[in-house]
Amino acid sequence: MPELPTTVYCFACGEKFTKSDPEGFEPCPSCGKGLTDLSEDAQYAVKMVMKSMIEHFR
């Protein structure tokens, strides 16, 4: 079964980086922006997408 991707792109600066935990949310090492910098609606959307991806890959 495939694994969750650990390489992601920052929503703010576009920098590609590797997350330490594929199921976690962590700020971009380049610009420091993370999930909490998004609006509440955007945070909810990201969490729902991640939840469905995690369920799909399990």
mmCIF file of the N, C-alpha and C atoms, coordinates in Angstrom:
data_MODEL
# 
_entry.id   MODEL 
# 
loop_
_atom_site.group_PDB 
_atom_site.id 
_atom_site.type_symbol 
_atom_site.label_atom_id 
_atom_site.label_alt_id 
_atom_site.label_comp_id 
_atom_site.label_asym_id 
_atom_site.label_entity_id 
_atom_site.label_seq_id 
_atom_site.pdbx_PDB_ins_code 
_atom_site.Cartn_x 
_atom_site.Cartn_y 
_atom_site.Cartn_z 
_atom_site.occupancy 
_atom_site.B_iso_or_equiv 
_atom_site.pdbx_formal_charge 
_atom_site.auth_seq_id 
_atom_site.auth_comp_id 
_atom_site.auth_asym_id 
_atom_site.auth_atom_id 
_atom_site.pdbx_PDB_model_num 
ATOM 1   N N  . MET A 1 1  ? 0.843   -1.174 0.000  1.00 0.00 ? 1  MET A N  1 
ATOM 2   C CA . MET A 1 1  ? 0.000   0.000  0.000  1.00 0.00 ? 1  MET A CA 1 
ATOM 3   C C  . MET A 1 1  ? 0.895   1.246  0.000  1.00 0.00 ? 1  MET A C  1 
ATOM 4   N N  . PRO A 1 2  ? 0.542   2.256  -0.782 1.00 0.00 ? 2  PRO A N  1 
ATOM 5   C CA . PRO A 1 2  ? 1.360   3.473  -0.832 1.00 0.00 ? 2  PRO A CA 1 
ATOM 6   C C  . PRO A 1 2  ? 1.321   4.230  0.497  1.00 0.00 ? 2  PRO A C  1 
ATOM 7   N N  . GLU A 1 3  ? 2.345   5.013  0.715  1.00 0.00 ? 3  GLU A N  1 
ATOM 8   C CA . GLU A 1 3  ? 2.444   5.801  1.941  1.00 0.00 ? 3  GLU A CA 1 
ATOM 9   C C  . GLU A 1 3  ? 2.061   7.250  1.674  1.00 0.00 ? 3  GLU A C  1 
ATOM 10  N N  . LEU A 1 4  ? 1.701   7.944  2.740  1.00 0.00 ? 4  LEU A N  1 
ATOM 11  C CA . LEU A 1 4  ? 1.414   9.370  2.627  1.00 0.00 ? 4  LEU A CA 1 
ATOM 12  C C  . LEU A 1 4  ? 2.668   10.105 2.187  1.00 0.00 ? 4  LEU A C  1 
ATOM 13  N N  . PRO A 1 5  ? 2.516   11.100 1.329  1.00 0.00 ? 5  PRO A N  1 
ATOM 14  C CA . PRO A 1 5  ? 3.698   11.868 0.907  1.00 0.00 ? 5  PRO A CA 1 
ATOM 15  C C  . PRO A 1 5  ? 4.248   12.702 2.063  1.00 0.00 ? 5  PRO A C  1 
ATOM 16  N N  . THR A 1 6  ? 5.550   12.829 2.107  1.00 0.00 ? 6  THR A N  1 
ATOM 17  C CA . THR A 1 6  ? 6.178   13.675 3.125  1.00 0.00 ? 6  THR A CA 1 
ATOM 18  C C  . THR A 1 6  ? 6.730   14.954 2.509  1.00 0.00 ? 6  THR A C  1 
ATOM 19  N N  . THR A 1 7  ? 6.828   14.992 1.192  1.00 0.00 ? 7  THR A N  1 
ATOM 20  C CA . THR A 1 7  ? 7.317   16.190 0.513  1.00 0.00 ? 7  THR A CA 1 
ATOM 21  C C  . THR A 1 7  ? 6.116   17.034 0.109  1.00 0.00 ? 7  THR A C  1 
ATOM 22  N N  . VAL A 1 8  ? 6.101   18.285 0.558  1.00 0.00 ? 8  VAL A N  1 
ATOM 23  C CA . VAL A 1 8  ? 4.979   19.188 0.305  1.00 0.00 ? 8  VAL A CA 1 
ATOM 24  C C  . VAL A 1 8  ? 5.499   20.547 -0.160 1.00 0.00 ? 8  VAL A C  1 
ATOM 25  N N  . TYR A 1 9  ? 4.583   21.372 -0.626 1.00 0.00 ? 9  TYR A N  1 
ATOM 26  C CA . TYR A 1 9  ? 4.909   22.742 -1.025 1.00 0.00 ? 9  TYR A CA 1 
ATOM 27  C C  . TYR A 1 9  ? 4.240   23.705 -0.058 1.00 0.00 ? 9  TYR A C  1 
ATOM 28  N N  . CYS A 1 10 ? 4.947   24.742 0.324  1.00 0.00 ? 10 CYS A N  1 
ATOM 29  C CA . CYS A 1 10 ? 4.409   25.774 1.207  1.00 0.00 ? 10 CYS A CA 1 
ATOM 30  C C  . CYS A 1 10 ? 3.339   26.566 0.457  1.00 0.00 ? 10 CYS A C  1 
ATOM 31  N N  . PHE A 1 11 ? 2.210   26.819 1.113  1.00 0.00 ? 11 PHE A N  1 
ATOM 32  C CA . PHE A 1 11 ? 1.133   27.581 0.488  1.00 0.00 ? 11 PHE A CA 1 
ATOM 33  C C  . PHE A 1 11 ? 1.503   29.051 0.337  1.00 0.00 ? 11 PHE A C  1 
ATOM 34  N N  . ALA A 1 12 ? 2.417   29.540 1.151  1.00 0.00 ? 12 ALA A N  1 
ATOM 35  C CA . ALA A 1 12 ? 2.753   30.967 1.140  1.00 0.00 ? 12 ALA A CA 1 
ATOM 36  C C  . ALA A 1 12 ? 3.885   31.306 0.177  1.00 0.00 ? 12 ALA A C  1 
ATOM 37  N N  . CYS A 1 13 ? 4.997   30.567 0.262  1.00 0.00 ? 13 CYS A N  1 
ATOM 38  C CA . CYS A 1 13 ? 6.165   30.926 -0.555 1.00 0.00 ? 13 CYS A CA 1 
ATOM 39  C C  . CYS A 1 13 ? 6.436   29.936 -1.685 1.00 0.00 ? 13 CYS A C  1 
ATOM 40  N N  . GLY A 1 14 ? 5.764   28.786 -1.657 1.00 0.00 ? 14 GLY A N  1 
ATOM 41  C CA . GLY A 1 14 ? 5.947   27.804 -2.721 1.00 0.00 ? 14 GLY A CA 1 
ATOM 42  C C  . GLY A 1 14 ? 7.162   26.913 -2.561 1.00 0.00 ? 14 GLY A C  1 
ATOM 43  N N  . GLU A 1 15 ? 7.898   27.086 -1.478 1.00 0.00 ? 15 GLU A N  1 
ATOM 44  C CA . GLU A 1 15 ? 9.096   26.278 -1.231 1.00 0.00 ? 15 GLU A CA 1 
ATOM 45  C C  . GLU A 1 15 ? 8.707   24.817 -1.002 1.00 0.00 ? 15 GLU A C  1 
ATOM 46  N N  . LYS A 1 16 ? 9.455   23.914 -1.597 1.00 0.00 ? 16 LYS A N  1 
ATOM 47  C CA . LYS A 1 16 ? 9.240   22.484 -1.412 1.00 0.00 ? 16 LYS A CA 1 
ATOM 48  C C  . LYS A 1 16 ? 10.053  22.037 -0.197 1.00 0.00 ? 16 LYS A C  1 
ATOM 49  N N  . PHE A 1 17 ? 9.407   21.300 0.731  1.00 0.00 ? 17 PHE A N  1 
ATOM 50  C CA . PHE A 1 17 ? 10.132  20.805 1.897  1.00 0.00 ? 17 PHE A CA 1 
ATOM 51  C C  . PHE A 1 17 ? 9.583   19.457 2.334  1.00 0.00 ? 17 PHE A C  1 
ATOM 52  N N  . THR A 1 18 ? 10.352  18.764 3.150  1.00 0.00 ? 18 THR A N  1 
ATOM 53  C CA . THR A 1 18 ? 9.972   17.442 3.642  1.00 0.00 ? 18 THR A CA 1 
ATOM 54  C C  . THR A 1 18 ? 9.500   17.561 5.085  1.00 0.00 ? 18 THR A C  1 
ATOM 55  N N  . LYS A 1 19 ? 8.281   17.056 5.328  1.00 0.00 ? 19 LYS A N  1 
ATOM 56  C CA . LYS A 1 19 ? 7.726   17.075 6.681  1.00 0.00 ? 19 LYS A CA 1 
ATOM 57  C C  . LYS A 1 19 ? 8.320   15.929 7.488  1.00 0.00 ? 19 LYS A C  1 
ATOM 58  N N  . SER A 1 20 ? 8.469   16.121 8.786  1.00 0.00 ? 20 SER A N  1 
ATOM 59  C CA . SER A 1 20 ? 8.994   15.064 9.644  1.00 0.00 ? 20 SER A CA 1 
ATOM 60  C C  . SER A 1 20 ? 7.939   14.000 9.928  1.00 0.00 ? 20 SER A C  1 
ATOM 61  N N  . ASP A 1 21 ? 6.662   14.401 9.918  1.00 0.00 ? 21 ASP A N  1 
ATOM 62  C CA . ASP A 1 21 ? 5.557   13.471 10.162 1.00 0.00 ? 21 ASP A CA 1 
ATOM 63  C C  . ASP A 1 21 ? 4.552   13.630 9.031  1.00 0.00 ? 21 ASP A C  1 
ATOM 64  N N  . PRO A 1 22 ? 4.319   12.576 8.232  1.00 0.00 ? 22 PRO A N  1 
ATOM 65  C CA . PRO A 1 22 ? 3.406   12.717 7.100  1.00 0.00 ? 22 PRO A CA 1 
ATOM 66  C C  . PRO A 1 22 ? 1.976   13.063 7.499  1.00 0.00 ? 22 PRO A C  1 
ATOM 67  N N  . GLU A 1 23 ? 1.579   12.758 8.741  1.00 0.00 ? 23 GLU A N  1 
ATOM 68  C CA . GLU A 1 23 ? 0.227   13.069 9.194  1.00 0.00 ? 23 GLU A CA 1 
ATOM 69  C C  . GLU A 1 23 ? 0.159   14.385 9.962  1.00 0.00 ? 23 GLU A C  1 
ATOM 70  N N  . GLY A 1 24 ? 1.283   15.051 10.152 1.00 0.00 ? 24 GLY A N  1 
ATOM 71  C CA . GLY A 1 24 ? 1.320   16.266 10.953 1.00 0.00 ? 24 GLY A CA 1 
ATOM 72  C C  . GLY A 1 24 ? 1.277   17.536 10.123 1.00 0.00 ? 24 GLY A C  1 
ATOM 73  N N  . PHE A 1 25 ? 1.122   18.628 10.825 1.00 0.00 ? 25 PHE A N  1 
ATOM 74  C CA . PHE A 1 25 ? 1.148   19.954 10.223 1.00 0.00 ? 25 PHE A CA 1 
ATOM 75  C C  . PHE A 1 25 ? 2.334   20.684 10.832 1.00 0.00 ? 25 PHE A C  1 
ATOM 76  N N  . GLU A 1 26 ? 3.207   21.185 10.008 1.00 0.00 ? 26 GLU A N  1 
ATOM 77  C CA . GLU A 1 26 ? 4.354   21.926 10.527 1.00 0.00 ? 26 GLU A CA 1 
ATOM 78  C C  . GLU A 1 26 ? 4.626   23.124 9.633  1.00 0.00 ? 26 GLU A C  1 
ATOM 79  N N  . PRO A 1 27 ? 5.183   24.179 10.193 1.00 0.00 ? 27 PRO A N  1 
ATOM 80  C CA . PRO A 1 27 ? 5.445   25.379 9.400  1.00 0.00 ? 27 PRO A CA 1 
ATOM 81  C C  . PRO A 1 27 ? 6.568   25.163 8.392  1.00 0.00 ? 27 PRO A C  1 
ATOM 82  N N  . CYS A 1 28 ? 6.548   25.982 7.375  1.00 0.00 ? 28 CYS A N  1 
ATOM 83  C CA . CYS A 1 28 ? 7.583   25.960 6.345  1.00 0.00 ? 28 CYS A CA 1 
ATOM 84  C C  . CYS A 1 28 ? 8.911   26.385 6.965  1.00 0.00 ? 28 CYS A C  1 
ATOM 85  N N  . PRO A 1 29 ? 9.988   25.638 6.724  1.00 0.00 ? 29 PRO A N  1 
ATOM 86  C CA . PRO A 1 29 ? 11.282  26.037 7.283  1.00 0.00 ? 29 PRO A CA 1 
ATOM 87  C C  . PRO A 1 29 ? 11.847  27.306 6.638  1.00 0.00 ? 29 PRO A C  1 
ATOM 88  N N  . SER A 1 30 ? 11.366  27.660 5.444  1.00 0.00 ? 30 SER A N  1 
ATOM 89  C CA . SER A 1 30 ? 11.888  28.851 4.763  1.00 0.00 ? 30 SER A CA 1 
ATOM 90  C C  . SER A 1 30 ? 11.220  30.137 5.230  1.00 0.00 ? 30 SER A C  1 
ATOM 91  N N  . CYS A 1 31 ? 9.871   30.150 5.239  1.00 0.00 ? 31 CYS A N  1 
ATOM 92  C CA . CYS A 1 31 ? 9.174   31.392 5.580  1.00 0.00 ? 31 CYS A CA 1 
ATOM 93  C C  . CYS A 1 31 ? 8.503   31.352 6.951  1.00 0.00 ? 31 CYS A C  1 
ATOM 94  N N  . GLY A 1 32 ? 8.376   30.161 7.544  1.00 0.00 ? 32 GLY A N  1 
ATOM 95  C CA . GLY A 1 32 ? 7.797   30.044 8.875  1.00 0.00 ? 32 GLY A CA 1 
ATOM 96  C C  . GLY A 1 32 ? 6.282   30.007 8.922  1.00 0.00 ? 32 GLY A C  1 
ATOM 97  N N  . LYS A 1 33 ? 5.629   30.122 7.777  1.00 0.00 ? 33 LYS A N  1 
ATOM 98  C CA . LYS A 1 33 ? 4.163   30.104 7.778  1.00 0.00 ? 33 LYS A CA 1 
ATOM 99  C C  . LYS A 1 33 ? 3.673   28.663 7.849  1.00 0.00 ? 33 LYS A C  1 
ATOM 100 N N  . GLY A 1 34 ? 2.538   28.500 8.523  1.00 0.00 ? 34 GLY A N  1 
ATOM 101 C CA . GLY A 1 34 ? 1.978   27.170 8.696  1.00 0.00 ? 34 GLY A CA 1 
ATOM 102 C C  . GLY A 1 34 ? 0.464   27.204 8.719  1.00 0.00 ? 34 GLY A C  1 
ATOM 103 N N  . LEU A 1 35 ? -0.124  26.123 9.172  1.00 0.00 ? 35 LEU A N  1 
ATOM 104 C CA . LEU A 1 35 ? -1.574  25.967 9.181  1.00 0.00 ? 35 LEU A CA 1 
ATOM 105 C C  . LEU A 1 35 ? -2.271  27.104 9.923  1.00 0.00 ? 35 LEU A C  1 
ATOM 106 N N  . THR A 1 36 ? -1.711  27.551 11.029 1.00 0.00 ? 36 THR A N  1 
ATOM 107 C CA . THR A 1 36 ? -2.371  28.582 11.835 1.00 0.00 ? 36 THR A CA 1 
ATOM 108 C C  . THR A 1 36 ? -2.384  29.950 11.150 1.00 0.00 ? 36 THR A C  1 
ATOM 109 N N  . ASP A 1 37 ? -1.622  30.107 10.079 1.00 0.00 ? 37 ASP A N  1 
ATOM 110 C CA . ASP A 1 37 ? -1.627  31.369 9.341  1.00 0.00 ? 37 ASP A CA 1 
ATOM 111 C C  . ASP A 1 37 ? -2.760  31.436 8.318  1.00 0.00 ? 37 ASP A C  1 
ATOM 112 N N  . LEU A 1 38 ? -3.475  30.326 8.135  1.00 0.00 ? 38 LEU A N  1 
ATOM 113 C CA . LEU A 1 38 ? -4.611  30.295 7.221  1.00 0.00 ? 38 LEU A CA 1 
ATOM 114 C C  . LEU A 1 38 ? -5.876  30.737 7.946  1.00 0.00 ? 38 LEU A C  1 
ATOM 115 N N  . SER A 1 39 ? -6.898  31.110 7.184  1.00 0.00 ? 39 SER A N  1 
ATOM 116 C CA . SER A 1 39 ? -8.190  31.440 7.790  1.00 0.00 ? 39 SER A CA 1 
ATOM 117 C C  . SER A 1 39 ? -8.784  30.173 8.408  1.00 0.00 ? 39 SER A C  1 
ATOM 118 N N  . GLU A 1 40 ? -9.776  30.333 9.279  1.00 0.00 ? 40 GLU A N  1 
ATOM 119 C CA . GLU A 1 40 ? -10.408 29.174 9.913  1.00 0.00 ? 40 GLU A CA 1 
ATOM 120 C C  . GLU A 1 40 ? -11.016 28.245 8.872  1.00 0.00 ? 40 GLU A C  1 
ATOM 121 N N  . ASP A 1 41 ? -11.650 28.811 7.838  1.00 0.00 ? 41 ASP A N  1 
ATOM 122 C CA . ASP A 1 41 ? -12.249 27.989 6.785  1.00 0.00 ? 41 ASP A CA 1 
ATOM 123 C C  . ASP A 1 41 ? -11.186 27.207 6.022  1.00 0.00 ? 41 ASP A C  1 
ATOM 124 N N  . ALA A 1 42 ? -10.070 27.856 5.725  1.00 0.00 ? 42 ALA A N  1 
ATOM 125 C CA . ALA A 1 42 ? -8.990  27.178 5.004  1.00 0.00 ? 42 ALA A CA 1 
ATOM 126 C C  . ALA A 1 42 ? -8.355  26.094 5.876  1.00 0.00 ? 42 ALA A C  1 
ATOM 127 N N  . GLN A 1 43 ? -8.202  26.364 7.178  1.00 0.00 ? 43 GLN A N  1 
ATOM 128 C CA . GLN A 1 43 ? -7.663  25.347 8.087  1.00 0.00 ? 43 GLN A CA 1 
ATOM 129 C C  . GLN A 1 43 ? -8.568  24.120 8.106  1.00 0.00 ? 43 GLN A C  1 
ATOM 130 N N  . TYR A 1 44 ? -9.867  24.351 8.163  1.00 0.00 ? 44 TYR A N  1 
ATOM 131 C CA . TYR A 1 44 ? -10.830 23.248 8.168  1.00 0.00 ? 44 TYR A CA 1 
ATOM 132 C C  . TYR A 1 44 ? -10.718 22.440 6.878  1.00 0.00 ? 44 TYR A C  1 
ATOM 133 N N  . ALA A 1 45 ? -10.618 23.130 5.749  1.00 0.00 ? 45 ALA A N  1 
ATOM 134 C CA . ALA A 1 45 ? -10.508 22.447 4.457  1.00 0.00 ? 45 ALA A CA 1 
ATOM 135 C C  . ALA A 1 45 ? -9.240  21.595 4.393  1.00 0.00 ? 45 ALA A C  1 
ATOM 136 N N  . VAL A 1 46 ? -8.125  22.138 4.846  1.00 0.00 ? 46 VAL A N  1 
ATOM 137 C CA . VAL A 1 46 ? -6.863  21.388 4.839  1.00 0.00 ? 46 VAL A CA 1 
ATOM 138 C C  . VAL A 1 46 ? -6.985  20.153 5.727  1.00 0.00 ? 46 VAL A C  1 
ATOM 139 N N  . LYS A 1 47 ? -7.568  20.308 6.898  1.00 0.00 ? 47 LYS A N  1 
ATOM 140 C CA . LYS A 1 47 ? -7.711  19.176 7.815  1.00 0.00 ? 47 LYS A CA 1 
ATOM 141 C C  . LYS A 1 47 ? -8.601  18.090 7.221  1.00 0.00 ? 47 LYS A C  1 
ATOM 142 N N  . MET A 1 48 ? -9.670  18.474 6.524  1.00 0.00 ? 48 MET A N  1 
ATOM 143 C CA . MET A 1 48 ? -10.559 17.484 5.918  1.00 0.00 ? 48 MET A CA 1 
ATOM 144 C C  . MET A 1 48 ? -9.871  16.753 4.764  1.00 0.00 ? 48 MET A C  1 
ATOM 145 N N  . VAL A 1 49 ? -9.096  17.471 3.973  1.00 0.00 ? 49 VAL A N  1 
ATOM 146 C CA . VAL A 1 49 ? -8.350  16.827 2.879  1.00 0.00 ? 49 VAL A CA 1 
ATOM 147 C C  . VAL A 1 49 ? -7.329  15.850 3.458  1.00 0.00 ? 49 VAL A C  1 
ATOM 148 N N  . MET A 1 50 ? -6.608  16.285 4.484  1.00 0.00 ? 50 MET A N  1 
ATOM 149 C CA . MET A 1 50 ? -5.621  15.401 5.109  1.00 0.00 ? 50 MET A CA 1 
ATOM 150 C C  . MET A 1 50 ? -6.292  14.174 5.715  1.00 0.00 ? 50 MET A C  1 
ATOM 151 N N  . LYS A 1 51 ? -7.434  14.370 6.348  1.00 0.00 ? 51 LYS A N  1 
ATOM 152 C CA . LYS A 1 51 ? -8.150  13.245 6.955  1.00 0.00 ? 51 LYS A CA 1 
ATOM 153 C C  . LYS A 1 51 ? -8.529  12.221 5.895  1.00 0.00 ? 51 LYS A C  1 
ATOM 154 N N  . SER A 1 52 ? -9.056  12.689 4.764  1.00 0.00 ? 52 SER A N  1 
ATOM 155 C CA . SER A 1 52 ? -9.449  11.753 3.708  1.00 0.00 ? 52 SER A CA 1 
ATOM 156 C C  . SER A 1 52 ? -8.230  11.067 3.091  1.00 0.00 ? 52 SER A C  1 
ATOM 157 N N  . MET A 1 53 ? -7.112  11.786 2.957  1.00 0.00 ? 53 MET A N  1 
ATOM 158 C CA . MET A 1 53 ? -5.891  11.167 2.428  1.00 0.00 ? 53 MET A CA 1 
ATOM 159 C C  . MET A 1 53 ? -5.370  10.099 3.380  1.00 0.00 ? 53 MET A C  1 
ATOM 160 N N  . ILE A 1 54 ? -5.374  10.400 4.670  1.00 0.00 ? 54 ILE A N  1 
ATOM 161 C CA . ILE A 1 54 ? -4.886  9.444  5.665  1.00 0.00 ? 54 ILE A CA 1 
ATOM 162 C C  . ILE A 1 54 ? -5.745  8.187  5.637  1.00 0.00 ? 54 ILE A C  1 
ATOM 163 N N  . GLU A 1 55 ? -7.068  8.360  5.573  1.00 0.00 ? 55 GLU A N  1 
ATOM 164 C CA . GLU A 1 55 ? -7.963  7.203  5.515  1.00 0.00 ? 55 GLU A CA 1 
ATOM 165 C C  . GLU A 1 55 ? -7.738  6.405  4.237  1.00 0.00 ? 55 GLU A C  1 
ATOM 166 N N  . HIS A 1 56 ? -7.498  7.085  3.132  1.00 0.00 ? 56 HIS A N  1 
ATOM 167 C CA . HIS A 1 56 ? -7.277  6.418  1.845  1.00 0.00 ? 56 HIS A CA 1 
ATOM 168 C C  . HIS A 1 56 ? -5.997  5.581  1.858  1.00 0.00 ? 56 HIS A C  1 
ATOM 169 N N  . PHE A 1 57 ? -4.944  6.106  2.453  1.00 0.00 ? 57 PHE A N  1 
ATOM 170 C CA . PHE A 1 57 ? -3.658  5.420  2.440  1.00 0.00 ? 57 PHE A CA 1 
ATOM 171 C C  . PHE A 1 57 ? -3.529  4.344  3.515  1.00 0.00 ? 57 PHE A C  1 
ATOM 172 N N  . ARG A 1 58 ? -4.491  4.240  4.415  1.00 0.00 ? 58 ARG A N  1 
ATOM 173 C CA . ARG A 1 58 ? -4.421  3.193  5.461  1.00 0.00 ? 58 ARG A CA 1 
ATOM 174 C C  . ARG A 1 58 ? -5.023  1.917  4.980  1.00 0.00 ? 58 ARG A C  1 
# 
